[in-house]
Amino acid sequence: MVLNFKDHFGIWNNKKLRKSEISALTVGIALLGLSIGQVQASIRTAPKNGLRTETAHQVSKIGSTGVQTGFAQNGSTLNAAIQDEVADPTFNVVREGDPVITGTGEPGAEINVFKDTPTGAPLLIGNTTVDFLGGWLVDASQQDLHAGDVLFAYQGEGAQVKGTQTTVAAKQAEVPRPTVNPVKAGAQNITGQGEPGKIIKIYLKEADESNRPLGAEPVDQFGNWVVLVPINVELEANDVLEVYQSTLDDVLSEPVQVTVTE
């Protein structure tokens, strides 16, 4: 592309150039890598009948090459900046036998999860899209995950791909169920026994089969626990409670169901 300063100079010299045209010309000059001062200097030194040959040659020489180089450099810089801003995806803890694999990423990005194999050829476990909150979930129910398996998660497409890896952790030992003492209607607390350091969580089974949290308390050093019934809840005969024992990282035991008596 060669900018025809000769035509613009004639209009400028005749004071017929509108402000909008001046703005457009300024932008064009900037894209060519020329300063306004350089152009004005060239115009001031040009003879009245047009632009000097050497000046026109210099402008022509800058031409499209200058524009392409400028855009290429700016484009590369922009792409690099965008790529740097995209964070690596992450895994939540994955344990042996887990039916799902979860993690975090950039909302809207595609996630592909692979498992390393003895042959070195990665096995695709599944793919999904990161939700608007930045979380993702891949179904692993058809895979046999073992402790020590190496997983890879890739986010994005083409040059924008970001990756991370994790190792499948050993399955935690099963948490034993707690013991629950009988509960009577109108009780203000629920008691029982468990493992010191564990957490007792109690839920009230609602008519629609949902669980309403009643409270959570730690098991003391002697293996006893007490959970107070909220003041806005009155236990009635035949109410069903579900009581869990939990580790500090929220691994739950199987529930103990208790029916409230008269």
N, C-alpha and C positions, 0 to 999 in steps of 0.2 A: 504494500500500500504506500503510495506517495502522496503526501499532503500538498495540495496546490496552494501555496502561500501567495502566488501571484494574483490569483483571483480575489482572495480575501484582502490582500493589500490594497487593491483598487477600491474595494468597497469601504475599507477602513479609512483610506485616504480621503474618500468623498464623504465621510461621516454618515454613511447610510447603514452601518452595522448596528442591529438592534442588540439590546442587553442579552436576550436569550441566545443570539448567535455568538456573542462574545463568550458566554458561559460554555456553550458547546465547543467552541474553538479552544478554550482554556483546557477543558477536559481532554480533548484530543491531543493537545500539545503535551499535557502531563503524561498521557499514556505512551507517547513517543519517547519519553525520557528527557525532554527538553524543559528547561526552566523558562518562565515567562520573560525573565530578563534577557536570556539568550535570543529569543525570538524578536523581542522589541529591539535589541541591539542590531539584529540582522536587518530588520525593517528600516531602522533609522539610517543605516549605512547604504541601503539599496537606492539606486537611481530612481527617478520619478517614473520612468517608463517600465519599471518592473524590478524583480528580484535579480541580484547579480548571479552570474552563472555558477561561481564557486559556492555561493550560499545555497542555491537551489540543489547543487550536487550533494552538499553535506546533508541537507534535509532528506533527499532521496536515499542517500546511503544509510541513514538511520532507519527510515521507512519501516517496512513490515518486520524486518529482522529485530529491530529494537522492541517493537510491540510484542512479538512472539516470545522473545527472550524474557521481557518483563513479566508477561503472563505466566510463562513456564516457571520462572523463579518464584513468583508469588503463589502460584498454584501448588508447587512443591512444599513451600513453607506452610500454606494453609492445610494441606493434607497431613503434613507431619504434626501440626498443632492439633488437628482433630483426632489423629490416631493416639497422640499422647494423652488426650483428655478421656479416652475410653478406657475405663478400668478393667482389670482382669476379672473374669467371673470367679466366684468362690463356691466351694462345697461346704455344706453343713456336715457334721460328723456322719460317716457311713459305717454301719456295723454289719457284721456277718449275718446273712439271712434277711436283711432289710428289704421290704417289698417295694420301696420307693427310694429315689435319690433326690435330694433337694439342695438348693443353694441360692445364691444371689447373682444379679447381673444388671445390665443396662436395660431399662424398660423397653420392650418392643424388639429386642435383639433375639436372634435365633441361637439356641444352645444345642450342641451335639455332644453326647456323652459316650465315651468309648472305654472298653476294658482291654488292658494289655493281655496278650496271649503268649504261650511258650514259643510259638512260631515267630513272634515279633510283629505279626499282622494284627492291628487293633480290631476289636470286635465292637460294632456299633450296638450300644444298649438301647438308645432311643434319642429322640430330639423333641424340643418343645420351644415355646416362645416365652421370654421373661414377661411376667405380668406388670401392670402399671405401678405396683408397689416395689418392684425390683426383685421379686422372688420367682423361682422356677422349680418344677417338679417333673421328674422322668420316671415312668413306670419300670421297675426292675423285677417285677414278680416272675417273669419268665427266665430270669438269670439266676445262677447259683453263685452268689457272692460269698467268697471265703476271706477270712482274715489274711491280710498280706496282699490281696489283689490290688493292682494299681489302676486307678481310674483317671481319665482325662476329660476335661470339659473345655469345649471350644465355643467361643462367642463371636458372632459377626460373620462377614463374608469377604472374600478376596483379600486385599492387602490390609483390611481392617481387622483380621482375625486376632483374637486374644485367647490365650489358653492358660490352664492351670491343671494341677494334678493333686490327687490325694490317695491315701492308702486305706483300704478297708480295715477297720478296727475289729478286734475280737468281740464276740458277742458277750454281753455282760451276764454275769450269773443271775439266775432268776431271783427276784425279790420275793421272799416268803410272805404269805398272807398274814395279816394281824389277827389277833384274837379280840373279839368284841363281847363285852358283858351285855346281859339282857337290857333292853331299853323299854321303859314303860311310857304310856301316854302322859304328856305334860312334863316329861323330864327336861331339866334345864342343862344337863350335860350328858355326854356319852363317854364311856370309859372302856379301857381294855389294855392289852399288852402287845408289845412289839419289840423290835430290835433297837437298842439304844443308838441314837443318831439318825434314825430314819424319821420320815415325816408321815403323819397320818392325815389322810384327806377323806372327808365324808360328804356324800351327796344324798339329797332327798329325791327319790324317784317321783316325777310328776305324772299326772293323768295321761299326758301325751307321750310318756316314756322318756322324756328328756330328764337330764340330771340337774338338779338345782344345788349349787355349792352351799354347804352349811358351815364349813370351817376346816382349818388345817392347823395342826400343832405337832411339835416334835415329840418323839419318844424320849423320856428322861433316862438318866444313867442306870436306873433300876429296871428299865424295861416297861414302865407304865406310861400311859398317855391319857389326857383328858381334853376333850373338845367341847367348848361351850356352845349351846344352842343359841342362835341369834334371838334377840328379844322380840323380833317381829315374826317369829315362827313358833307355832304351837304344835307339837307332835301329837298325832291322834292315833288311836288303835288302828292297826292294819297298814299304817304308813310303812313304806319300804325304804330302807337306807342301804346305800352301797358304800363300803368302807375299803379304802386302799392304803397300802403301805408303799411309800415312795423313797427313792434315793434323792440325794441333793440335786442331781442332774435330771430329775423327773422321770426315772425309770420306775414304772408302776408294777405292783403285784397284781395278781388276779383279784377281783373284788370279793369281798365277803358281804353277802346280803343278809340283812337283819330286818325282821318284821316287828314293828312296835306292838306291844301287848297292852291290855287294859291295866 
